[in-house]
Amino acid sequence: MMPAVNMDERLNMYVGVVDDDESVCRSLGRLLRTAGFQPVTYTSAETFLEDHKRPRFDCLVLDIQLEGMSGLELRRRLAGVKDATPVVFITAHDSAEVRAEAEASGCAGYFRKTDPGASVLEAIRKAVHSSNRQRQDQAALKPE
């Protein structure tokens, strides 16, 4: 079982949501705010990449099938610049091939848009917890 994260700690945790469906951005934004996270939404991968003032995200929620660059391609681009932010994929168009590609990318979760929000939220919480623990471990290993 994961240790509890208090609400004050989560208020400083940013989750980026990239989905070309604005209603999904709004819904996930509300769900994340209710859970104590700070959501930042983007309607395209390109808009996300162009935001040079974006915070350091603790987790990204990426739609697989976006207009323009796909969520999978965005994940590959971020990995190419050594961005290890955990990614949770969501999709309205599930297929075995796409699921396999997403899972091979090392994603923290893969969900259909019809899956319960609580399941997506739990995957985000686990990803954030794991990522923060890795950062703390790396910081402890750095010489002062």
N, CA, C and O atoms as a GROMACS GRO file, in nm:
protein
  576
    1MET      N    1   0.084  -0.119   0.000
    1MET     CA    2   0.000   0.000   0.000
    1MET      C    3   0.088   0.124   0.000
    1MET      O    4   0.191   0.131   0.068
    2MET      N    5   0.046   0.221  -0.076
    2MET     CA    6   0.117   0.346  -0.092
    2MET      C    7   0.096   0.435   0.030
    2MET      O    8  -0.016   0.443   0.080
    3PRO      N    9   0.202   0.504   0.078
    3PRO     CA   10   0.180   0.597   0.189
    3PRO      C   11   0.089   0.710   0.144
    3PRO      O   12   0.087   0.750   0.028
    4ALA      N   13   0.014   0.761   0.239
    4ALA     CA   14  -0.079   0.871   0.209
    4ALA      C   15   0.000   0.997   0.177
    4ALA      O   16   0.103   1.025   0.238
    5VAL      N   17  -0.050   1.072   0.081
    5VAL     CA   18   0.007   1.202   0.047
    5VAL      C   19  -0.095   1.304   0.094
    5VAL      O   20  -0.211   1.299   0.054
    6ASN      N   21  -0.051   1.397   0.179
    6ASN     CA   22  -0.150   1.492   0.228
    6ASN      C   23  -0.186   1.595   0.121
    6ASN      O   24  -0.113   1.613   0.023
    7MET      N   25  -0.299   1.660   0.140
    7MET     CA   26  -0.354   1.751   0.040
    7MET      C   27  -0.258   1.866   0.010
    7MET      O   28  -0.248   1.908  -0.106
    8ASP      N   29  -0.187   1.918   0.109
    8ASP     CA   30  -0.095   2.028   0.085
    8ASP      C   31   0.016   1.988  -0.012
    8ASP      O   32   0.057   2.068  -0.096
    9GLU      N   33   0.064   1.864  -0.001
    9GLU     CA   34   0.168   1.817  -0.092
    9GLU      C   35   0.113   1.807  -0.234
    9GLU      O   36   0.182   1.842  -0.330
   10ARG      N   37  -0.011   1.758  -0.249
   10ARG     CA   38  -0.068   1.743  -0.382
   10ARG      C   39  -0.097   1.876  -0.448
   10ARG      O   40  -0.097   1.885  -0.571
   11LEU      N   41  -0.122   1.981  -0.370
   11LEU     CA   42  -0.150   2.111  -0.430
   11LEU      C   43  -0.030   2.162  -0.509
   11LEU      O   44  -0.046   2.251  -0.592
   12ASN      N   45   0.086   2.109  -0.484
   12ASN     CA   46   0.205   2.147  -0.558
   12ASN      C   47   0.241   2.046  -0.666
   12ASN      O   48   0.349   2.053  -0.724
   13MET      N   49   0.152   1.951  -0.692
   13MET     CA   50   0.178   1.849  -0.793
   13MET      C   51   0.099   1.882  -0.919
   13MET      O   52  -0.023   1.895  -0.916
   14TYR      N   53   0.172   1.895  -1.030
   14TYR     CA   54   0.110   1.933  -1.156
   14TYR      C   55   0.090   1.812  -1.246
   14TYR      O   56   0.179   1.728  -1.261
   15VAL      N   57  -0.028   1.806  -1.305
   15VAL     CA   58  -0.060   1.700  -1.400
   15VAL      C   59  -0.099   1.768  -1.531
   15VAL      O   60  -0.193   1.847  -1.535
   16GLY      N   61  -0.027   1.736  -1.637
   16GLY     CA   62  -0.059   1.789  -1.769
   16GLY      C   63  -0.156   1.695  -1.839
   16GLY      O   64  -0.139   1.574  -1.836
   17VAL      N   65  -0.257   1.753  -1.902
   17VAL     CA   66  -0.356   1.676  -1.977
   17VAL      C   67  -0.352   1.725  -2.121
   17VAL      O   68  -0.369   1.844  -2.148
   18VAL      N   69  -0.328   1.632  -2.215
   18VAL     CA   70  -0.324   1.666  -2.357
   18VAL      C   71  -0.432   1.584  -2.426
   18VAL      O   72  -0.418   1.462  -2.442
   19ASP      N   73  -0.539   1.652  -2.468
   19ASP     CA   74  -0.651   1.586  -2.535
   19ASP      C   75  -0.719   1.688  -2.625
   19ASP      O   76  -0.746   1.800  -2.582
   20ASP      N   77  -0.747   1.650  -2.750
   20ASP     CA   78  -0.809   1.744  -2.842
   20ASP      C   79  -0.959   1.760  -2.820
   20ASP      O   80  -1.023   1.842  -2.886
   21ASP      N   81  -1.015   1.684  -2.728
   21ASP     CA   82  -1.156   1.698  -2.692
   21ASP      C   83  -1.163   1.788  -2.568
   21ASP      O   84  -1.125   1.746  -2.458
   22GLU      N   85  -1.211   1.910  -2.586
   22GLU     CA   86  -1.212   2.006  -2.476
   22GLU      C   87  -1.297   1.959  -2.358
   22GLU      O   88  -1.268   1.993  -2.244
   23SER      N   89  -1.402   1.881  -2.385
   23SER     CA   90  -1.486   1.832  -2.275
   23SER      C   91  -1.408   1.731  -2.190
   23SER      O   92  -1.430   1.725  -2.069
   24VAL      N   93  -1.319   1.654  -2.250
   24VAL     CA   94  -1.235   1.562  -2.174
   24VAL      C   95  -1.136   1.642  -2.090
   24VAL      O   96  -1.111   1.608  -1.974
   25CYS      N   97  -1.079   1.747  -2.148
   25CYS     CA   98  -0.987   1.834  -2.072
   25CYS      C   99  -1.058   1.892  -1.950
   25CYS      O  100  -1.003   1.892  -1.840
   26ARG      N  101  -1.179   1.942  -1.971
   26ARG     CA  102  -1.254   1.999  -1.859
   26ARG      C  103  -1.285   1.894  -1.753
   26ARG      O  104  -1.266   1.919  -1.634
   27SER      N  105  -1.332   1.777  -1.796
   27SER     CA  106  -1.368   1.671  -1.700
   27SER      C  107  -1.247   1.623  -1.621
   27SER      O  108  -1.254   1.610  -1.499
   28LEU      N  109  -1.137   1.596  -1.691
   28LEU     CA  110  -1.017   1.552  -1.620
   28LEU      C  111  -0.963   1.664  -1.531
   28LEU      O  112  -0.915   1.637  -1.420
   29GLY      N  113  -0.972   1.786  -1.577
   29GLY     CA  114  -0.928   1.899  -1.495
   29GLY      C  115  -1.005   1.906  -1.365
   29GLY      O  116  -0.946   1.924  -1.258
   30ARG      N  117  -1.138   1.891  -1.372
   30ARG     CA  118  -1.220   1.893  -1.250
   30ARG      C  119  -1.186   1.775  -1.159
   30ARG      O  120  -1.172   1.792  -1.038
   31LEU      N  121  -1.172   1.657  -1.218
   31LEU     CA  122  -1.138   1.538  -1.139
   31LEU      C  123  -1.005   1.557  -1.066
   31LEU      O  124  -0.993   1.526  -0.948
   32LEU      N  125  -0.906   1.608  -1.137
   32LEU     CA  126  -0.773   1.628  -1.077
   32LEU      C  127  -0.775   1.736  -0.969
   32LEU      O  128  -0.712   1.721  -0.865
   33ARG      N  129  -0.847   1.846  -0.994
   33ARG     CA  130  -0.858   1.951  -0.891
   33ARG      C  131  -0.927   1.898  -0.766
   33ARG      O  132  -0.884   1.927  -0.654
   34THR      N  133  -1.033   1.820  -0.784
   34THR     CA  134  -1.104   1.762  -0.671
   34THR      C  135  -1.012   1.671  -0.590
   34THR      O  136  -1.024   1.662  -0.468
   35ALA      N  137  -0.920   1.604  -0.658
   35ALA     CA  138  -0.825   1.515  -0.591
   35ALA      C  139  -0.705   1.590  -0.534
   35ALA      O  140  -0.617   1.530  -0.472
   36GLY      N  141  -0.700   1.724  -0.556
   36GLY     CA  142  -0.594   1.803  -0.497
   36GLY      C  143  -0.475   1.828  -0.587
   36GLY      O  144  -0.374   1.883  -0.541
   37PHE      N  145  -0.483   1.790  -0.714
   37PHE     CA  146  -0.374   1.815  -0.809
   37PHE      C  147  -0.398   1.947  -0.881
   37PHE      O  148  -0.508   2.001  -0.881
   38GLN      N  149  -0.292   1.998  -0.943
   38GLN     CA  150  -0.300   2.119  -1.024
   38GLN      C  151  -0.297   2.077  -1.171
   38GLN      O  152  -0.189   2.050  -1.224
   39PRO      N  153  -0.412   2.072  -1.239
   39PRO     CA  154  -0.411   2.032  -1.380
   39PRO      C  155  -0.379   2.150  -1.472
   39PRO      O  156  -0.416   2.264  -1.444
   40VAL      N  157  -0.309   2.120  -1.580
   40VAL     CA  158  -0.285   2.216  -1.687
   40VAL      C  159  -0.322   2.141  -1.814
   40VAL      O  160  -0.268   2.035  -1.843
   41THR      N  161  -0.417   2.198  -1.891
   41THR     CA  162  -0.468   2.127  -2.008
   41THR      C  163  -0.420   2.189  -2.138
   41THR      O  164  -0.398   2.310  -2.148
   42TYR      N  165  -0.404   2.102  -2.238
   42TYR     CA  166  -0.363   2.142  -2.372
   42TYR      C  167  -0.450   2.066  -2.471
   42TYR      O  168  -0.484   1.950  -2.448
   43THR      N  169  -0.486   2.131  -2.581
   43THR     CA  170  -0.571   2.064  -2.680
   43THR      C  171  -0.492   2.003  -2.795
   43THR      O  172  -0.551   1.951  -2.890
   44SER      N  173  -0.360   2.008  -2.788
   44SER     CA  174  -0.276   1.940  -2.888
   44SER      C  175  -0.136   1.917  -2.831
   44SER      O  176  -0.093   1.986  -2.738
   45ALA      N  177  -0.068   1.820  -2.889
   45ALA     CA  178   0.071   1.793  -2.850
   45ALA      C  179   0.159   1.913  -2.887
   45ALA      O  180   0.251   1.948  -2.814
   46GLU      N  181   0.128   1.975  -3.000
   46GLU     CA  182   0.208   2.089  -3.044
   46GLU      C  183   0.195   2.206  -2.946
   46GLU      O  184   0.294   2.272  -2.915
   47THR      N  185   0.073   2.231  -2.898
   47THR     CA  186   0.052   2.338  -2.800
   47THR      C  187   0.130   2.309  -2.672
   47THR      O  188   0.189   2.400  -2.614
   48PHE      N  189   0.129   2.185  -2.630
   48PHE     CA  190   0.206   2.145  -2.512
   48PHE      C  191   0.355   2.176  -2.533
   48PHE      O  192   0.418   2.237  -2.447
   49LEU      N  193   0.409   2.134  -2.647
   49LEU     CA  194   0.552   2.154  -2.674
   49LEU      C  195   0.588   2.302  -2.688
   49LEU      O  196   0.701   2.341  -2.656
   50GLU      N  197   0.494   2.384  -2.735
   50GLU     CA  198   0.521   2.526  -2.753
   50GLU      C  199   0.512   2.605  -2.622
   50GLU      O  200   0.554   2.721  -2.617
   51ASP      N  201   0.459   2.545  -2.517
   51ASP     CA  202   0.444   2.615  -2.388
   51ASP      C  203   0.577   2.611  -2.312
   51ASP      O  204   0.605   2.517  -2.238
   52HIS      N  205   0.655   2.713  -2.331
   52HIS     CA  206   0.787   2.718  -2.267
   52HIS      C  207   0.780   2.761  -2.121
   52HIS      O  208   0.882   2.762  -2.052
   53LYS      N  209   0.661   2.796  -2.073
   53LYS     CA  210   0.643   2.835  -1.933
   53LYS      C  211   0.570   2.727  -1.855
   53LYS      O  212   0.526   2.750  -1.742
   54ARG      N  213   0.557   2.608  -1.915
   54ARG     CA  214   0.484   2.502  -1.845
   54ARG      C  215   0.561   2.460  -1.720
   54ARG      O  216   0.684   2.466  -1.717
   55PRO      N  217   0.487   2.418  -1.618
   55PRO     CA  218   0.555   2.373  -1.495
   55PRO      C  219   0.624   2.239  -1.517
   55PRO      O  220   0.605   2.174  -1.620
   56ARG      N  221   0.702   2.198  -1.420
   56ARG     CA  222   0.758   2.062  -1.421
   56ARG      C  223   0.643   1.971  -1.380
   56ARG      O  224   0.598   1.974  -1.265
   57PHE      N  225   0.597   1.891  -1.472
   57PHE     CA  226   0.483   1.805  -1.445
   57PHE      C  227   0.525   1.681  -1.366
   57PHE      O  228   0.633   1.626  -1.386
   58ASP      N  229   0.436   1.640  -1.277
   58ASP     CA  230   0.456   1.517  -1.200
   58ASP      C  231   0.398   1.397  -1.274
   58ASP      O  232   0.434   1.283  -1.246
   59CYS      N  233   0.309   1.424  -1.370
   59CYS     CA  234   0.249   1.319  -1.452
   59CYS      C  235   0.184   1.386  -1.573
   59CYS      O  236   0.140   1.500  -1.566
   60LEU      N  237   0.179   1.312  -1.684
   60LEU     CA  238   0.109   1.357  -1.803
   60LEU      C  239   0.000   1.257  -1.839
   60LEU      O  240   0.022   1.136  -1.832
   61VAL      N  241  -0.116   1.308  -1.876
   61VAL     CA  242  -0.224   1.225  -1.927
   61VAL      C  243  -0.238   1.261  -2.074
   61VAL      O  244  -0.274   1.373  -2.109
   62LEU      N  245  -0.207   1.164  -2.161
   62LEU     CA  246  -0.204   1.190  -2.306
   62LEU      C  247  -0.309   1.108  -2.378
   62LEU      O  248  -0.319   0.987  -2.359
   63ASP      N  249  -0.386   1.175  -2.462
   63ASP     CA  250  -0.476   1.106  -2.552
   63ASP      C  251  -0.388   1.039  -2.659
   63ASP      O  252  -0.292   1.099  -2.707
   64ILE      N  253  -0.422   0.918  -2.694
   64ILE     CA  254  -0.344   0.846  -2.796
   64ILE      C  255  -0.363   0.912  -2.933
   64ILE      O  256  -0.266   0.942  -3.002
   65GLN      N  257  -0.489   0.934  -2.971
   65GLN     CA  258  -0.520   0.982  -3.105
   65GLN      C  259  -0.557   1.129  -3.101
   65GLN      O  260  -0.671   1.166  -3.071
   66LEU      N  261  -0.458   1.212  -3.131
   66LEU     CA  262  -0.477   1.357  -3.134
   66LEU      C  263  -0.472   1.405  -3.279
   66LEU      O  264  -0.417   1.338  -3.366
   67GLU      N  265  -0.531   1.522  -3.303
   67GLU     CA  266  -0.511   1.587  -3.433
   67GLU      C  267  -0.362   1.624  -3.439
   67GLU      O  268  -0.306   1.669  -3.339
   68GLY      N  269  -0.300   1.607  -3.552
   68GLY     CA  270  -0.157   1.637  -3.561
   68GLY      C  271  -0.076   1.526  -3.495
   68GLY      O  272  -0.099   1.408  -3.520
   69MET      N  273   0.020   1.566  -3.411
   69MET     CA  274   0.107   1.469  -3.344
   69MET      C  275   0.026   1.385  -3.245
   69MET      O  276  -0.052   1.438  -3.166
   70SER      N  277   0.046   1.254  -3.249
   70SER     CA  278  -0.026   1.165  -3.157
   70SER      C  279   0.035   1.169  -3.018
   70SER      O  280   0.146   1.217  -2.998
   71GLY      N  281  -0.040   1.117  -2.922
   71GLY     CA  282   0.011   1.106  -2.786
   71GLY      C  283   0.133   1.015  -2.778
   71GLY      O  284   0.226   1.039  -2.701
   72LEU      N  285   0.132   0.909  -2.860
   72LEU     CA  286   0.248   0.818  -2.863
   72LEU      C  287   0.372   0.890  -2.916
   72LEU      O  288   0.482   0.872  -2.863
   73GLU      N  289   0.355   0.971  -3.020
   73GLU     CA  290   0.468   1.046  -3.075
   73GLU      C  291   0.518   1.150  -2.975
   73GLU      O  292   0.638   1.170  -2.961
   74LEU      N  293   0.427   1.215  -2.905
   74LEU     CA  294   0.468   1.309  -2.800
   74LEU      C  295   0.550   1.237  -2.695
   74LEU      O  296   0.652   1.289  -2.650
   75ARG      N  297   0.507   1.121  -2.654
   75ARG     CA  298   0.582   1.041  -2.555
   75ARG      C  299   0.723   1.010  -2.606
   75ARG      O  300   0.820   1.021  -2.532
   76ARG      N  301   0.733   0.972  -2.735
   76ARG     CA  302   0.865   0.943  -2.793
   76ARG      C  303   0.952   1.068  -2.794
   76ARG      O  304   1.072   1.062  -2.764
   77ARG      N  305   0.894   1.182  -2.829
   77ARG     CA  306   0.972   1.308  -2.832
   77ARG      C  307   1.023   1.343  -2.693
   77ARG      O  308   1.138   1.384  -2.678
   78LEU      N  309   0.938   1.329  -2.593
   78LEU     CA  310   0.981   1.360  -2.456
   78LEU      C  311   1.091   1.264  -2.411
   78LEU      O  312   1.187   1.306  -2.348
   79ALA      N  313   1.076   1.137  -2.443
   79ALA     CA  314   1.180   1.040  -2.407
   79ALA      C  315   1.312   1.074  -2.477
   79ALA      O  316   1.419   1.052  -2.422
   80GLY      N  317   1.302   1.127  -2.598
   80GLY     CA  318   1.421   1.163  -2.675
   80GLY      C  319   1.502   1.276  -2.611
   80GLY      O  320   1.621   1.289  -2.637
   81VAL      N  321   1.436   1.357  -2.529
   81VAL     CA  322   1.508   1.465  -2.459
   81VAL      C  323   1.524   1.431  -2.310
   81VAL      O  324   1.545   1.519  -2.226
   82LYS      N  325   1.513   1.302  -2.280
   82LYS     CA  326   1.536   1.250  -2.144
   82LYS      C  327   1.434   1.301  -2.042
   82LYS      O  328   1.466   1.314  -1.924
   83ASP      N  329   1.312   1.332  -2.088
   83ASP     CA  330   1.205   1.372  -1.998
   83ASP      C  331   1.138   1.244  -1.947
   83ASP      O  332   1.071   1.175  -2.023
   84ALA      N  333   1.157   1.214  -1.821
   84ALA     CA  334   1.107   1.089  -1.763
   84ALA      C  335   0.974   1.106  -1.691
   84ALA      O  336   0.936   1.022  -1.609
   85THR      N  337   0.902   1.214  -1.720
   85THR     CA  338   0.771   1.234  -1.658
   85THR      C  339   0.682   1.114  -1.687
   85THR      O  340   0.669   1.074  -1.802
   86PRO      N  341   0.620   1.056  -1.584
   86PRO     CA  342   0.532   0.941  -1.608
   86PRO      C  343   0.413   0.980  -1.695
   86PRO      O  344   0.361   1.091  -1.686
   87VAL      N  345   0.371   0.887  -1.779
   87VAL     CA  346   0.262   0.910  -1.873
   87VAL      C  347   0.151   0.808  -1.852
   87VAL      O  348   0.176   0.688  -1.840
   88VAL      N  349   0.028   0.858  -1.848
   88VAL     CA  350  -0.091   0.774  -1.849
   88VAL      C  351  -0.160   0.804  -1.981
   88VAL      O  352  -0.191   0.920  -2.011
   89PHE      N  353  -0.185   0.700  -2.061
   89PHE     CA  354  -0.254   0.717  -2.188
   89PHE      C  355  -0.403   0.694  -2.173
   89PHE      O  356  -0.446   0.608  -2.096
   90ILE      N  357  -0.481   0.772  -2.248
   90ILE     CA  358  -0.626   0.750  -2.257
   90ILE      C  359  -0.662   0.746  -2.405
   90ILE      O  360  -0.596   0.810  -2.487
   91THR      N  361  -0.766   0.671  -2.438
   91THR     CA  362  -0.806   0.663  -2.578
   91THR      C  363  -0.953   0.628  -2.591
   91THR      O  364  -1.012   0.560  -2.507
   92ALA      N  365  -1.011   0.677  -2.699
   92ALA     CA  366  -1.147   0.639  -2.736
   92ALA      C  367  -1.143   0.528  -2.839
   92ALA      O  368  -1.245   0.467  -2.871
   93HIS      N  369  -1.024   0.500  -2.893
   93HIS     CA  370  -1.007   0.403  -3.002
   93HIS      C  371  -0.907   0.296  -2.960
   93HIS      O  372  -0.793   0.295  -3.006
   94ASP      N  373  -0.950   0.207  -2.873
   94ASP     CA  374  -0.863   0.103  -2.819
   94ASP      C  375  -0.837  -0.005  -2.923
   94ASP      O  376  -0.928  -0.047  -2.994
   95SER      N  377  -0.713  -0.048  -2.932
   95SER     CA  378  -0.678  -0.163  -3.016
   95SER      C  379  -0.559  -0.232  -2.951
   95SER      O  380  -0.481  -0.170  -2.879
   96ALA      N  381  -0.547  -0.360  -2.978
   96ALA     CA  382  -0.439  -0.439  -2.918
   96ALA      C  383  -0.302  -0.385  -2.959
   96ALA      O  384  -0.209  -0.381  -2.878
   97GLU      N  385  -0.289  -0.343  -3.086
   97GLU     CA  386  -0.160  -0.294  -3.135
   97GLU      C  387  -0.120  -0.164  -3.066
   97GLU      O  388  -0.005  -0.147  -3.023
   98VAL      N  389  -0.215  -0.072  -3.055
   98VAL     CA  390  -0.186   0.057  -2.991
   98VAL      C  391  -0.158   0.036  -2.843
   98VAL      O  392  -0.065   0.096  -2.788
   99ARG      N  393  -0.235  -0.048  -2.778
   99ARG     CA  394  -0.212  -0.078  -2.636
   99ARG      C  395  -0.071  -0.135  -2.617
   99ARG      O  396   0.000  -0.094  -2.524
  100ALA      N  397  -0.030  -0.226  -2.702
  100ALA     CA  398   0.103  -0.286  -2.691
  100ALA      C  399   0.212  -0.180  -2.709
  100ALA      O  400   0.311  -0.180  -2.637
  101GLU      N  401   0.192  -0.091  -2.806
  101GLU     CA  402   0.291   0.015  -2.828
  101GLU      C  403   0.299   0.109  -2.708
  101GLU      O  404   0.408   0.149  -2.666
  102ALA      N  405   0.183   0.145  -2.652
  102ALA     CA  406   0.180   0.232  -2.535
  102ALA      C  407   0.249   0.166  -2.417
  102ALA      O  408   0.330   0.229  -2.348
  103GLU      N  409   0.218   0.041  -2.393
  103GLU     CA  410   0.278  -0.030  -2.280
  103GLU      C  411   0.428  -0.049  -2.300
  103GLU      O  412   0.504  -0.044  -2.204
  104ALA      N  413   0.470  -0.071  -2.425
  104ALA     CA  414   0.614  -0.085  -2.453
  104ALA      C  415   0.689   0.046  -2.428
  104ALA      O  416   0.810   0.044  -2.404
  105SER      N  417   0.618   0.159  -2.432
  105SER     CA  418   0.683   0.288  -2.408
  105SER      C  419   0.710   0.311  -2.260
  105SER      O  420   0.774   0.410  -2.223
  106GLY      N  421   0.661   0.220  -2.175
  106GLY     CA  422   0.683   0.234  -2.031
  106GLY      C  423   0.580   0.321  -1.963
  106GLY      O  424   0.608   0.383  -1.860
  107CYS      N  425   0.461   0.326  -2.019
  107CYS     CA  426   0.357   0.412  -1.960
  107CYS      C  427   0.315   0.362  -1.822
  107CYS      O  428   0.330   0.245  -1.789
  108ALA      N  429   0.263   0.454  -1.744
  108ALA     CA  430   0.217   0.422  -1.608
  108ALA      C  431   0.073   0.373  -1.608
  108ALA      O  432   0.024   0.326  -1.505
  109GLY      N  433   0.005   0.384  -1.721
  109GLY     CA  434  -0.132   0.336  -1.730
  109GLY      C  435  -0.186   0.356  -1.870
  109GLY      O  436  -0.139   0.442  -1.945
  110TYR      N  437  -0.286   0.276  -1.904
  110TYR     CA  438  -0.351   0.283  -2.034
  110TYR      C  439  -0.499   0.260  -2.010
  110TYR      O  440  -0.538   0.157  -1.955
  111PHE      N  441  -0.582   0.356  -2.050
  111PHE     CA  442  -0.725   0.348  -2.021
  111PHE      C  443  -0.807   0.389  -2.142
  111PHE      O  444  -0.766   0.472  -2.222
  112ARG      N  445  -0.925   0.329  -2.152
  112ARG     CA  446  -1.025   0.377  -2.247
  112ARG      C  447  -1.094   0.496  -2.182
  112ARG      O  448  -1.104   0.504  -2.060
  113LYS      N  449  -1.142   0.587  -2.264
  113LYS     CA  450  -1.209   0.706  -2.208
  113LYS      C  451  -1.337   0.670  -2.134
  113LYS      O  452  -1.390   0.751  -2.058
  114THR      N  453  -1.387   0.549  -2.156
  114THR     CA  454  -1.507   0.504  -2.086
  114THR      C  455  -1.476   0.438  -1.953
  114THR      O  456  -1.568   0.404  -1.878
  115ASP      N  457  -1.347   0.418  -1.922
  115ASP     CA  458  -1.309   0.358  -1.793
  115ASP      C  459  -1.340   0.457  -1.681
  115ASP      O  460  -1.343   0.578  -1.703
  116PRO      N  461  -1.363   0.405  -1.560
  116PRO     CA  462  -1.396   0.494  -1.446
  116PRO      C  463  -1.283   0.593  -1.417
  116PRO      O  464  -1.165   0.558  -1.418
  117GLY      N  465  -1.322   0.716  -1.390
  117GLY     CA  466  -1.226   0.820  -1.355
  117GLY      C  467  -1.143   0.783  -1.234
  117GLY      O  468  -1.026   0.820  -1.224
  118ALA      N  469  -1.204   0.708  -1.140
  118ALA     CA  470  -1.131   0.666  -1.020
  118ALA      C  471  -1.012   0.578  -1.056
  118ALA      O  472  -0.908   0.584  -0.990
  119SER      N  473  -1.025   0.496  -1.159
  119SER     CA  474  -0.915   0.409  -1.202
  119SER      C  475  -0.801   0.492  -1.262
  119SER      O  476  -0.684   0.467  -1.234
  120VAL      N  477  -0.836   0.589  -1.343
  120VAL     CA  478  -0.736   0.678  -1.403
  120VAL      C  479  -0.665   0.757  -1.292
  120VAL      O  480  -0.543   0.771  -1.292
  121LEU      N  481  -0.744   0.807  -1.199
  121LEU     CA  482  -0.688   0.885  -1.088
  121LEU      C  483  -0.593   0.802  -1.003
  121LEU      O  484  -0.489   0.852  -0.961
  122GLU      N  485  -0.626   0.678  -0.978
  122GLU     CA  486  -0.538   0.590  -0.901
  122GLU      C  487  -0.405   0.567  -0.973
  122GLU      O  488  -0.300   0.566  -0.911
  123ALA      N  489  -0.410   0.549  -1.106
  123ALA     CA  490  -0.287   0.532  -1.184
  123ALA      C  491  -0.202   0.659  -1.177
  123ALA      O  492  -0.080   0.652  -1.169
  124ILE      N  493  -0.267   0.775  -1.181
  124ILE     CA  494  -0.194   0.903  -1.170
  124ILE      C  495  -0.129   0.914  -1.034
  124ILE      O  496  -0.012   0.951  -1.023
  125ARG      N  497  -0.203   0.883  -0.929
  125ARG     CA  498  -0.146   0.888  -0.793
  125ARG      C  499  -0.024   0.798  -0.779
  125ARG      O  500   0.078   0.839  -0.725
  126LYS      N  501  -0.036   0.675  -0.829
  126LYS     CA  502   0.078   0.582  -0.821
  126LYS      C  503   0.197   0.633  -0.901
  126LYS      O  504   0.311   0.623  -0.855
  127ALA      N  505   0.171   0.687  -1.019
  127ALA     CA  506   0.279   0.738  -1.104
  127ALA      C  507   0.350   0.855  -1.038
  127ALA      O  508   0.473   0.863  -1.039
  128VAL      N  509   0.272   0.946  -0.980
  128VAL     CA  510   0.329   1.063  -0.911
  128VAL      C  511   0.412   1.018  -0.792
  128VAL      O  512   0.524   1.066  -0.772
  129HIS      N  513   0.358   0.926  -0.714
  129HIS     CA  514   0.430   0.876  -0.596
  129HIS      C  515   0.562   0.811  -0.637
  129HIS      O  516   0.666   0.839  -0.578
  130SER      N  517   0.559   0.726  -0.739
  130SER     CA  518   0.679   0.658  -0.785
  130SER      C  519   0.781   0.757  -0.840
  130SER      O  520   0.901   0.745  -0.813
  131SER      N  521   0.734   0.853  -0.918
  131SER     CA  522   0.823   0.953  -0.976
  131SER      C  523   0.888   1.039  -0.870
  131SER      O  524   1.009   1.065  -0.876
  132ASN      N  525   0.810   1.082  -0.773
  132ASN     CA  526   0.866   1.165  -0.665
  132ASN      C  527   0.966   1.087  -0.582
  132ASN      O  528   1.067   1.142  -0.538
  133ARG      N  529   0.940   0.960  -0.560
  133ARG     CA  530   1.033   0.876  -0.484
  133ARG      C  531   1.165   0.862  -0.560
  133ARG      O  532   1.272   0.867  -0.500
  134GLN      N  533   1.158   0.844  -0.692
  134GLN     CA  534   1.280   0.833  -0.774
  134GLN      C  535   1.359   0.964  -0.769
  134GLN      O  536   1.482   0.961  -0.759
  135ARG      N  537   1.290   1.076  -0.776
  135ARG     CA  538   1.359   1.206  -0.769
  135ARG      C  539   1.429   1.224  -0.635
  135ARG      O  540   1.541   1.273  -0.628
  136GLN      N  541   1.360   1.184  -0.528
  136GLN     CA  542   1.419   1.195  -0.394
  136GLN      C  543   1.541   1.105  -0.382
  136GLN      O  544   1.643   1.146  -0.326
  137ASP      N  545   1.534   0.984  -0.436
  137ASP     CA  546   1.646   0.891  -0.431
  137ASP      C  547   1.765   0.947  -0.510
  137ASP      O  548   1.879   0.938  -0.465
  138GLN      N  549   1.737   1.004  -0.628
  138GLN     CA  550   1.844   1.061  -0.710
  138GLN      C  551   1.908   1.182  -0.642
  138GLN      O  552   2.029   1.201  -0.647
  139ALA      N  553   1.825   1.263  -0.577
  139ALA     CA  554   1.878   1.381  -0.506
  139ALA      C  555   1.967   1.338  -0.390
  139ALA      O  556   2.067   1.404  -0.360
  140ALA      N  557   1.930   1.229  -0.323
  140ALA     CA  558   2.009   1.181  -0.211
  140ALA      C  559   2.145   1.128  -0.255
  140ALA      O  560   2.240   1.129  -0.178
  141LEU      N  561   2.154   1.081  -0.381
  141LEU     CA  562   2.280   1.026  -0.431
  141LEU      C  563   2.375   1.133  -0.484
  141LEU      O  564   2.495   1.107  -0.498
  142LYS      N  565   2.324   1.252  -0.514
  142LYS     CA  566   2.409   1.358  -0.568
  142LYS      C  567   2.501   1.412  -0.459
  142LYS      O  568   2.458   1.439  -0.347
  143PRO      N  569   2.630   1.426  -0.493
  143PRO     CA  570   2.723   1.485  -0.395
  143PRO      C  571   2.694   1.634  -0.380
  143PRO      O  572   2.655   1.701  -0.475
  144GLU      N  573   2.714   1.684  -0.260
  144GLU     CA  574   2.689   1.825  -0.234
  144GLU      C  575   2.808   1.910  -0.264
  144GLU      O  576   2.803   2.032  -0.247
   0.00000   0.00000   0.00000
